[in-house]
Amino acid sequence: MAKHSFYVSLLITGAFSIWIALRVGPALWPYKLHIWHTYGLPIVIYLCLFILTLTLVLMLLARMIWLKDTGSKLQHAAKELQQGSMAKTPDSLLSLIQTRK
């Protein structure tokens, strides 16, 4: 999930960077060396922070969408194991979790 969120955040950042470059790039083209030498490090730091933040937000969103009712599934499996109504083997636990989906 983290890998996919990182890739999507890179795509979003790349698209956003291209859009910004096309909007303000022609006006700032004569000053590109001065801007890069003066503000290059802060730009890179802010881009890294933006990618990190976007990755974490996408991971949180993915968890909310795709990992619904995970706690109740595990709670049900734990209750079944404690009551002894099923054999305590990993295969039976896996089959119980798969049937609860």
C-alpha positions in Angstrom: 0.0 0.0 0.0 2.9 2.4 0.8 4.5 1.7 -2.6 1.3 2.5 -4.5 0.7 5.6 -2.5 4.2 6.8 -3.1 3.9 6.2 -6.9 0.5 8.1 -7.0 2.0 11.0 -5.0 4.9 11.2 -7.4 2.5 11.3 -10.3 0.4 14.0 -8.7 3.5 16.0 -7.8 4.9 15.6 -11.3 1.6 16.8 -12.9 1.4 19.7 -10.5 5.0 20.7 -11.2 4.4 20.6 -15.0 1.3 22.7 -14.6 3.2 25.3 -12.5 6.1 25.3 -15.0 3.8 25.9 -17.9 1.9 28.7 -16.1 4.8 30.7 -14.7 7.8 29.3 -16.6 7.8 31.6 -19.6 7.8 34.7 -17.3 10.6 33.4 -15.1 12.7 31.8 -17.9 15.3 34.7 -17.9 15.8 34.4 -14.2 16.0 30.6 -13.9 19.7 30.4 -12.9 19.3 33.0 -10.2 16.2 31.3 -8.9 17.8 27.9 -8.9 21.0 29.0 -7.2 19.2 31.1 -4.6 16.1 29.0 -3.9 17.1 25.5 -5.2 17.6 23.9 -1.8 14.3 25.2 -0.3 12.4 24.1 -3.4 13.8 20.6 -3.1 13.1 20.4 0.6 9.5 21.6 0.1 8.9 19.2 -2.8 10.2 16.3 -0.6 7.9 17.4 2.3 5.0 17.7 -0.2 5.6 14.2 -1.5 5.9 12.8 2.0 2.7 14.5 3.1 0.8 13.4 0.0 2.0 9.8 0.4 0.8 9.7 4.0 -2.6 11.2 3.1 -3.0 8.7 0.3 -2.1 5.8 2.6 -4.6 7.0 5.2 -7.3 7.3 2.5 -6.5 3.8 1.1 -6.7 2.4 4.6 -10.1 4.0 5.1 -11.4 2.7 1.8 -9.9 -0.8 1.5 -9.5 -2.0 5.1 -13.0 -1.7 6.4 -14.1 -3.9 9.2 -10.7 -5.4 9.7 -11.0 -5.1 13.5 -14.3 -6.9 13.6 -13.0 -9.7 11.4 -10.0 -10.2 13.7 -12.2 -9.9 16.8 -14.6 -12.5 15.5 -11.7 -14.9 14.8 -10.2 -14.3 18.3 -13.6 -15.0 19.9 -14.0 -18.2 17.9 -10.5 -19.3 19.0 -11.2 -18.5 22.7 -14.5 -20.4 22.7 -12.8 -23.5 21.3 -15.4 -24.0 18.6 -12.7 -24.4 16.0 -9.4 -26.1 15.8 -6.5 -23.9 16.6 -4.5 -24.3 13.4 -3.4 -21.5 11.1 -5.3 -23.1 8.2 -8.6 -23.0 10.1 -8.0 -19.4 11.2 -7.2 -18.4 7.6 -10.3 -20.1 6.3 -12.4 -18.3 9.0 -11.0 -14.9 8.0 -11.6 -15.6 4.3 -15.2 -16.7 4.9 -15.8 -13.4 6.8 -14.9 -11.2 3.9 
